[in-house]
Amino acid sequence: MKKLEIIIKPEKLENLKSILDDCKASGVMISNIMGYGNQRGYTQMYRGTEYAVNLLPKVKVETVVSEEIANHIIEKVVQKITTGTYGDGKIFVYDVVDAVRIRTGEHGEDAL
């Protein structure tokens, strides 16, 4: 099993949700976050004063899926979410040793 942590621009969330639904991801956790990467934010003028805005709004989507589904999701996200500019986001992939469904005690992929 793999845990995918996908960080994207907020306006791309609906596109990502449709990709996850198409790939049969069984569960998703979504968090609003702030951060920056290579773009280091941007500068903005306000009433004649220049301000550095370096924490940008992002969305973090987490899901745990089988390895085959994880590879398929990664391919689709790279194809459909990209705009070709800084700030498109990142995907972090983690190995998941086990998952347990509390209600039934099922382990592994059965628990997903």
C-alpha positions as CSV (number, residue, x, y, z in Angstrom):
1,M,0.0,0.0,0.0
2,K,1.1,3.6,-0.6
3,K,0.1,6.8,1.0
4,L,-0.1,9.7,-1.5
5,E,0.3,13.2,-0.1
6,I,-0.7,15.6,-3.0
7,I,-0.2,19.3,-2.6
8,I,-1.9,21.4,-5.2
9,K,-3.3,24.9,-6.0
10,P,-6.8,25.3,-4.5
11,E,-8.4,25.8,-7.9
12,K,-7.3,22.4,-9.0
13,L,-9.1,20.5,-6.2
14,E,-12.2,19.6,-8.2
15,N,-10.0,18.2,-11.0
16,L,-8.0,16.1,-8.4
17,K,-11.2,14.8,-6.8
18,S,-12.5,13.6,-10.1
19,I,-9.2,11.8,-10.8
20,L,-9.3,10.1,-7.4
21,D,-13.0,9.1,-8.0
22,D,-12.1,7.7,-11.5
23,C,-9.2,5.7,-10.0
24,K,-11.5,4.3,-7.2
25,A,-9.6,5.8,-4.3
26,S,-11.6,4.6,-1.3
27,G,-10.9,7.5,1.1
28,V,-9.5,11.0,1.0
29,M,-8.5,13.6,3.6
30,I,-8.3,17.2,2.5
31,S,-6.6,20.1,4.4
32,N,-6.1,23.7,3.6
33,I,-2.5,24.7,4.1
34,M,-0.1,27.6,3.5
35,G,3.4,27.3,2.1
36,Y,5.8,28.0,-0.7
37,G,8.3,26.1,-2.8
38,N,10.7,27.2,-5.5
39,Q,8.5,30.3,-6.4
40,R,9.2,31.8,-2.9
41,G,5.9,33.7,-3.0
42,Y,5.5,37.0,-4.8
43,T,5.7,40.8,-4.1
44,Q,2.7,43.0,-4.1
45,M,2.2,46.8,-3.9
46,Y,-0.3,48.1,-1.4
47,R,-0.8,51.9,-0.9
48,G,2.7,52.5,-2.3
49,T,4.5,50.0,-0.1
50,E,5.9,46.8,-1.4
51,Y,5.0,43.6,0.6
52,A,6.5,40.2,0.2
53,V,3.8,37.5,0.2
54,N,5.6,34.2,0.7
55,L,3.0,31.9,2.2
56,L,0.6,30.9,-0.5
57,P,-2.7,29.0,-0.1
58,K,-2.4,25.3,-1.0
59,V,-4.5,22.2,-0.6
60,K,-3.1,18.9,0.8
61,V,-5.0,15.8,-0.3
62,E,-4.0,12.5,1.4
63,T,-5.1,9.0,0.4
64,V,-3.9,5.4,1.0
65,V,-4.3,3.1,-2.0
66,S,-2.8,-0.1,-3.5
67,E,0.5,0.3,-5.3
68,E,-1.1,-0.2,-8.8
69,I,-3.7,2.5,-8.1
70,A,-1.1,4.9,-6.7
71,N,1.0,4.7,-10.0
72,H,-2.2,5.3,-12.0
73,I,-3.2,8.3,-9.9
74,I,0.3,9.8,-10.1
75,E,0.3,9.6,-13.9
76,K,-3.1,11.2,-14.2
77,V,-2.3,14.0,-11.8
78,V,0.9,14.9,-13.7
79,Q,-1.0,14.9,-17.0
80,K,-4.1,16.8,-15.9
81,I,-3.2,19.1,-13.0
82,T,-0.1,20.7,-14.4
83,T,-0.2,24.3,-15.7
84,G,3.5,24.4,-16.5
85,T,4.3,27.2,-14.0
86,Y,5.9,27.3,-10.5
87,G,3.5,26.3,-7.7
88,D,1.7,23.5,-9.5
89,G,2.5,21.3,-6.4
90,K,4.1,18.1,-5.4
91,I,3.3,14.4,-4.7
92,F,4.9,12.7,-1.9
93,V,4.7,8.9,-1.8
94,Y,5.1,6.8,1.4
95,D,5.1,3.1,2.0
96,V,2.3,2.0,4.3
97,V,3.1,-1.1,6.4
98,D,-0.4,-1.8,7.6
99,A,-3.9,-0.4,7.9
100,V,-6.5,-1.5,10.4
101,R,-10.3,-0.9,10.1
102,I,-11.3,-0.2,13.7
103,R,-14.9,-1.3,13.3
104,T,-14.1,-4.9,12.0
105,G,-10.4,-5.4,12.8
106,E,-9.6,-6.0,9.1
107,H,-5.9,-5.5,8.2
108,G,-4.1,-4.5,5.0
109,E,-5.9,-3.6,1.8
110,D,-9.1,-5.2,3.1
111,A,-9.2,-2.3,5.6
112,L,-9.2,0.4,2.9
